[in-house]
């Protein structure tokens, strides 16, 4: 369904008067090929017509997987809005057929939309960039693990029927405490 908006325009008397819709470039990419490189500049996004890709970043000498995308999904979309270096790399995990969406084609479609829609797209893009940067730069430590564990435990506990909560608490809570204590002990020994 997502591919349809990029493959054809709806035929109306108004569109018949205009020049025919541009045929978007298609690109075959073999498995293992890096399609987008983090830090490079770009002005295109890609719609996956067939195959699959892995989105990842290099940060502090580590490769961090962000997403696996397949048919109907788009990557590189930030380059359609911002003229900044790419924030992630994308590698084909299978042979892929991609539709190339240029910044120019995107802007032409966006310019035809309502001003409110244009403002919302800009706002979403900025928020996504801010959130991605915050996640990348976040330093994880034991307190993050403990907080996350507590949130998950509380959410599961609250979702259980009352008659199962005590059983869950007795079975899970001591094991979580043992787990956290073991990690804390390990961390204390190796930080010295």
C-alpha positions in Angstrom: 0.0 0.0 0.0 2.8 2.5 0.9 4.4 1.9 -2.5 1.3 3.0 -4.3 1.8 6.7 -3.5 5.2 6.7 -5.0 4.4 4.6 -8.1 1.5 6.5 -9.6 -0.6 9.6 -9.2 -4.4 9.4 -9.1 -5.9 10.1 -12.5 -8.2 13.2 -12.4 -8.9 15.8 -15.0 -6.4 18.0 -13.3 -3.6 15.4 -13.4 -4.3 14.6 -17.0 -3.5 18.3 -17.9 -0.1 18.1 -16.1 2.9 16.2 -17.5 2.9 12.5 -16.8 4.1 11.4 -13.3 7.9 10.8 -13.2 8.9 7.2 -13.1 10.9 6.7 -9.9 14.2 5.0 -10.2 14.4 1.4 -9.1 17.6 -0.1 -7.8 18.7 -3.7 -7.3 21.1 -4.2 -4.4 22.7 -7.6 -3.7 22.8 -9.1 -0.2 25.7 -7.7 1.9 25.8 -4.3 0.2 25.9 -1.2 2.4 23.3 1.1 0.8 23.6 4.0 3.2 26.7 4.9 5.2 26.4 6.7 8.5 28.0 10.2 8.3 27.6 10.5 4.5 25.4 13.1 3.0 22.4 12.1 1.0 19.2 13.4 -0.5 17.4 10.1 -1.1 15.3 7.6 0.8 14.5 4.1 -0.3 11.3 2.1 -0.3 11.9 -1.7 0.0 10.0 -3.4 -2.8 11.5 -6.8 -2.1 14.2 -8.2 0.3 15.3 -6.9 3.7 17.8 -4.5 5.3 19.4 -3.9 8.6 19.7 -0.4 10.0 22.6 0.1 12.4 25.0 2.7 13.9 28.6 2.7 14.8 29.0 4.3 18.3 32.0 4.2 20.6 33.6 1.4 18.5 30.4 -0.7 18.7 27.9 -1.7 16.1 24.4 -1.2 17.4 21.4 -2.7 15.4 18.5 -0.3 15.3 15.9 -2.0 13.0 15.3 -4.7 10.5 13.1 -3.5 7.6 11.3 -5.3 4.9 8.8 -4.9 2.1 6.9 -1.7 2.2 9.2 0.0 4.7 11.3 3.1 4.0 14.8 4.0 5.2 16.9 7.2 4.8 13.8 9.3 5.2 15.5 12.0 7.3 17.6 12.9 4.2 14.3 14.0 2.5 13.9 16.7 5.1 17.3 17.6 6.5 20.5 18.4 4.7 22.7 16.7 7.4 24.9 13.7 7.5 23.1 10.3 7.7 22.6 9.2 11.3 22.8 5.4 10.5 24.0 2.9 8.0 21.8 0.4 6.2 23.0 -2.9 4.8 21.0 -5.4 2.6 20.5 -8.6 4.5 18.9 -10.1 1.4 18.9 -9.2 -2.3 16.7 -6.1 -2.5 14.8 -4.2 -5.1 14.4 -0.6 -3.9 12.5 2.4 -5.1 14.6 5.5 -4.9 12.7 8.6 -3.5 14.6 11.8 -4.0 14.3 14.9 -1.9 12.9 16.8 -4.9 10.1 14.2 -5.5 9.3 14.2 -1.8 9.1 18.0 -1.6 6.9 18.1 -4.7 4.4 15.8 -3.0 4.7 17.6 0.3 4.2 21.0 -1.3 0.9 19.8 -2.6 -0.3 19.0 0.9 -1.9 21.2 3.5 0.4 23.6 5.4 -0.6 21.9 8.7 0.6 18.6 7.3 3.9 20.1 6.2 4.4 21.6 9.7 3.6 18.3 11.4 6.1 16.4 9.2 8.8 18.9 10.1 7.9 18.6 13.8 8.0 14.8 13.7 11.3 14.8 12.0 12.9 17.1 14.6 11.5 15.0 17.5 12.7 11.8 16.0 16.2 13.3 15.5 16.3 14.5 19.1 15.0 11.2 20.5 17.5 9.2 18.4 20.4 11.4 19.6 19.3 11.1 23.2 19.2 7.3 23.0 22.6 7.0 21.3 24.3 9.2 23.9 22.7 7.7 26.9 25.1 5.8 29.2 23.6 2.7 30.5 24.5 1.5 34.0 23.2 -0.7 36.7 20.7 1.9 37.9 19.1 1.9 34.4 18.8 -1.9 34.5 17.3 -1.8 38.0 14.8 0.9 36.9 13.8 -1.0 33.8 13.4 -4.3 35.7 11.2 -2.6 38.3 9.0 -1.0 35.6 8.6 -4.4 33.8 7.9 -6.2 37.1 5.3 -3.6 38.1 3.6 -3.6 34.7 3.3 -7.4 34.7 2.1 -7.5 38.3 -0.6 -4.8 37.6 -1.8 -6.7 34.5 -2.4 -10.0 36.4 -5.7 -10.9 38.0 -5.7 -10.2 41.8 -5.8 -13.9 42.6 -2.5 -14.5 40.7 -0.5 -11.4 41.9 0.7 -13.0 45.2 1.9 -16.1 43.4 3.8 -14.0 40.8 5.3 -11.8 43.6 6.5 -14.9 45.6 7.9 -16.6 42.5 9.5 -13.7 40.7 10.5 -11.0 43.2 13.2 -13.0 45.0 14.8 -14.1 41.7 14.9 -10.5 40.5 16.6 -9.4 43.7 19.1 -12.2 43.3 19.8 -11.2 39.7 20.3 -7.5 40.6 22.5 -8.5 43.6 24.7 -10.8 41.4 25.2 -8.0 38.8 26.0 -5.5 41.5 28.5 -7.9 43.1 30.2 -8.6 39.7 30.3 -4.9 38.9 31.8 -4.0 42.3 34.6 -6.7 41.9 35.7 -5.5 38.5 35.5 -1.8 39.0 38.1 -1.9 41.8 
